[in-house]
Amino acid sequence: MNDALGSHIIICDNIEERASLLQKELAPNRVVSYLRDDFKIEDAKAVAAEAYIAEESTKYLIMAAKTFNIISQNALLKLLEEPPRNIELIIITESKSTLLPTVRSRLKIIKEHTAVIREESDIKLTNLNLSALFSFVKTHDRLSKHEAKKLIESLYRKATITERLSLSEKQIEIFERSYRLIELNARLQTVLVALLMTFLPKVNRGH
């Protein structure tokens, strides 16, 4: 990599390892890394403070985390939109759904996931009914946190790619919130019901 590399997002399986490798790839440029489990508002403020320190040559700020809370992401928007001279910003995380659409739209996304088998979610979201919803939830009530996150990702792919559904802003927000709730060890059944209810025809929601 070289000075021509601009700000971007890296989606990968091993955040810590990728951040370490990236530091070596970017040498001899100055690199400042922020490796966190959860990237918070104080981290966003630290990045902004570092970004506004004048540099004569390119400086890379790496933000690597499993989760980025909403407040910290919103605090980064202006910086991502208009970074200071010679500042490049790189975000590293495990899933695109970790980031708000407003963050994703500002940076190029590079996916570096290792090849894995992704099983298609065995549910049809188009014309979903309550019986199918609860059957699906019951079948997937004993997954590990990692498996649960993969399931949420699979449902998102099912909706947007396989069934080519046009998701509402509310549905996109619920997908993002569902992923974060799994990170916080929320009960998977509860998360899935709330998510899948948004795909029910209105007549089946009791409204």
JORA-V408324 format. One line per field, one symbol per residue. phi: phi as a letter, one per 40 degrees, with the letter a starting at -180 (. if undefined). psi: psi as a letter, one per 30 degrees, with the letter a starting at -180 (. if undefined). burial: I if it has 24 or more other ideal C-beta (glycine too) atoms within 12 Angstrom, else O. A space follows every 50 residues. Layout:
phi->???
psi->???
burial->???
This chain:
phi->.acccccabbbacbccccccccdcccdcccbbbbcbcbcbdccccccccc cccdbcbcbbbbbbacbbccccccccdccccbccdgbbbbbbacadccbc dcccccbcbbcbcccbcbccdcabccfcbccccccccccbcbccdccccc cccccccdccbccfcccccccccccccdccccdcgccddcccccccdccc ddcccgc
psi->laffkaklkkjlejeeeeeeeeeeefkglkkkkjjlejjleeeeeeeeee egjkkflkkkjkjklekjleeeeeffeeeeeiklkgkkkkkklfkeffkk efeefflkkjkgklklkjkkkikjfkhkleeeefeeeefhfhlleeeeee eeeeeeeeeeeefhkjkleeeeeeeeeeeeeeeghlkeeeeeeeeffffk kefffg.
burial->OOOOOOIIIIIIOOIOOIIOOIIOOIOOIOIIIIIIOIIOOOIIOIIIOI IOOOOOOIIIIIIIIIIIIIOIIOIIIOIIOOIIOOIIIIIIIIIIIIII OOIIOIIOIOOOOOOOOOOOIOIOIOOIOOOOIOOIIOOIOOOOOOOIII IIIIIIIIIOOOOOOOIOOOIIOIIIIIIIIIIOOOOIIOIIIIIIIIII OOOOOOO
